[in-house]
Amino acid sequence: MTGSANVKHFVQPGQAPAVGTSIQVDIGGGAAMVLQTHFAQDAGPAEVDRLLDGMMRAAQRQKAKAEIVVLGKNIETQRKMLADLEFQMAEAEKSHQRQVLASETREAKWREEIAGLQKSGYEQHRKDNKRGDYVPAGAIRSRISSFENQARVEVDARAKLLEEKDKAEQGREIARVSCEREIAANVKLIEERKALIAGV
């Protein structure tokens, strides 16, 4: 908010010229408004101060009204951002659960293959009346080893998924908290501007 000493003289018959003054108020968005008044040339300091103080208060109220509009729009934008973040978090959780379930299903498949090979090998071991405990060997051992590797791949994949999920959630949580703080700060500013307008 700026004041300018644009002085004009208004002459009435039989009276001393009046002195005009104006204050330019920046109301944001490149817009401005001008408040004008005038006082008698022979007005005392108290009268001049009263008029100028009144203009300044009026200017502050008008500026506050314009700022309330801008702050309200900021809150709308931030609330939309917050809603978008919450939607993204919900969608990311759904995607994570789908990927985890798919990985667990694949791991279960490899575990079933391993169990099947061990069972068939053991049964063949008993059928052949071999002595000692059954220990997979040859082709069966190679296949079991391959399936175990595939099962470990799925375990590692889920660990990586969880790490990526935690990292993404931390970023979104920071953004969410920031939005909430901005909303709260703007709400407080609006209340302050309303109090100023009401003269509280």
Secondary structure, DSSP 8 states (H G I E B T S, - for coil): -EEEEEEEEE--TTS--EEEEEEEEEEETTEEEEEEEEEETT--HHHHHHHHHHHHHHHHHHHHHHHHHHHHHHHHHHHHHHHHHHHHHHHHHHHHHHHHHHHHHHHHHHHHHHHHHHHHHHHHHHHTT--S-----HHHHHHHHHHHHHHHHHHHHHHHHHHHHHHHHHHHHHHHHHHHHHHHHHHHHHHHHHHHHHT-
